[in-house]
């Protein structure tokens, strides 16, 4: 991947959003799973991920994995961090969704196509830096 090969210098942004490399642990396999995602909302040290799966009616596997094991690893701008992930509460979702759509309008289309509430995942530092 260009992002990894360039040490985070190339491919850091897509559609006006930061790109992150998310590592989860497979809920069935126990293996590390890598996914590239955009981050529409950054609040301090917290990142908000959108589990849209492009408007599919199903949640993406990466979300199922982090629900099963919320300790994740995120690489952004070449910096790797261990984080804890959790689903946004309904109040948090109501506050964050307009920000998500303002950053990338097609997310609202995905929600309409999926006929479901698109989960938002809030990732916060767990206090342990990755080596």
C-alpha positions, -999 to 999 in steps of 0.1 A, spaced: 0 0 0 12 34 -9 5 49 26 25 22 43 53 22 17 58 59 19 58 60 57 26 79 58 38 107 34 16 97 4 -20 88 5 -27 105 39 -59 122 27 -88 111 6 -120 130 -1 -107 158 22 -104 134 51 -74 119 69 -67 82 60 -59 57 87 -47 22 87 -68 3 112 -56 -30 126 -82 -51 144 -80 -87 157 -103 -111 138 -131 -121 160 -130 -157 148 -95 -161 135 -76 -142 161 -54 -128 133 -45 -92 127 -67 -76 101 -58 -44 83 -83 -19 68 -78 15 53 -104 40 63 -111 77 62 -117 98 94 -143 125 89 -142 138 125 -112 143 147 -118 157 182 -86 162 201 -70 127 203 -102 109 194 -111 97 160 -145 89 146 -149 61 121 -179 55 100 -191 18 96 -210 24 64 -197 -5 42 -205 18 12 -242 17 20 -245 -20 24 -272 -33 48 -246 -52 68 -219 -38 92 -183 -41 79 -162 -69 93 -137 -45 108 -165 -31 130 -176 -66 141 -139 -73 150 -135 -42 171 -167 -48 189 -154 -82 199 -120 -68 207 -120 -30 212 -82 -28 215 -71 -16 181 -41 0 164 -43 30 142 -16 45 120 -23 81 109 3 104 93 30 78 98 23 76 136 11 43 150 -11 44 182 -29 19 202 -65 29 208 -97 17 224 -128 16 201 -165 18 211 -197 24 193 -211 59 197 -241 62 220 -273 75 204 -267 110 218 -231 110 205 -244 97 171 -270 125 169 -243 151 176 -216 136 153 -236 125 123 -242 161 110 -204 166 112 -197 134 94 -221 143 65 -208 179 64 -173 164 58 -184 139 32 -219 142 19 -221 107 3 -223 92 39 -259 104 40 -266 87 7 -251 55 21 -274 57 51 -305 60 29 -294 31 7 -286 9 36 -319 15 54 -301 14 87 -284 38 111 -248 38 101 -228 31 133 -201 55 143 -170 43 161 -152 65 186 -115 56 190 -96 70 220 -60 66 230 -55 37 255 -24 53 270 0 28 256 21 38 226 28 12 200 65 3 194 
